């Protein structure tokens, strides 16, 4: 159970403030990794022979393509983890505000 204190709310605010640039960097990492993964697949594709369908399939399962997409998925996971943590901290702040408002008007002691 989370205890809603002013100190905990302050920590949440500090976390949100301190993680703004990190979240932006992680989003940039996601976009960069996606671009690299697609480029890797295309580079494999152009060096293969056969029908377009065969080349597409073989490019998709090529080790270098798989490795590039694995990096992309890791970047997505890191971005989502921080985004979710920020959402949780925002909810905590809203809860603290609600409880504090209720206290102010005599609803909670």
N, C-alpha and C positions, 0 to 999 in steps of 0.2 A: 504494500500500500504506500502510495506517495503522500507525504505530509506536505500540505501547501503552506509554506512559510514565505515570508518576504525574502529571506536569504535564498531559498530555492528559486523563487521567481527572478531574483537578481542574477543568479547563476544562469538561468534560462535565457534571460536577455543578453547576458554577456556571450553565451554560446552563439546565439543568433547573430550578434554583431561580429564576433570573431570568425564566423564561418561563411560570411558572405562571399569573400573572394575565393575561398576554397571550393565552394559550390560552383562558382563560375568556372574555375579551373577544371573541375571534374567534368562539367558539361563540355568544355572545350576538348578534354581528353576523349570523351565519348565520340564527339563528332570527328575528331582526328582519327581515332581507331576505326570508326566505320568507313571513312574514306580510304584508309590504308587497306582494310580488308577487301573492299570492293576493287580497289586497284590491283591488289595481289591476285584476286580471282581473274581479272581481265588479263593480266600479264601472263598467267598460266594458260588461259584460254587461247591467246594468240599463238602460242608455241605448240599447240596440239594439232593433230590431224584428225580427219574423219568428218562426220556430219556435224552440223551445228549442235544438235541435241547431244551427240556423244561428247563433243568438246565441252559443252556446258556442264554435263554431268561429271566428266572427269576433272574439270577445273574446280567444281564444287567440293570434290572429295580429295583433292590434292593436299598433301601434308602442309605445304606452305599456306594454302588457303585456310585450312582448318586452324592452323596456329594463329593466323591473323584474326580470324573470327573469334578465337578463344580470348585474345587480347581485348577485342571489342566487348565481349560479354563481361570480362573482368572490369572494364571501365564503366559499363552500364551498372554493374552491381555496386561499385564504389560510389557512383553518383547517387543511385537510389538509396543507399544506406544513409548517406549524409542528408539527402532530401527528406527522408522519413524521420530522421532524428530531429531535424529542424521543425517538421510538422508537429511532432510530439511536444517539443519545447513550446511551440506556439499555443498548442492546446492547454498546456500547463499554465501558461501566462493568462489565458482567457479564463480558466477555472479559478485561478487566484483572484482575478479581477471580479469575477462573479461572487465568490465567497466574501471578498473584502467589501463589496457593495452591499451584500446582504447584512453583513455585520454593522455597517454604517447605518443602515435603516432598521436595525433591531431584529432582523430575521434569524440571525445565528449568533450564538454567544461564544 
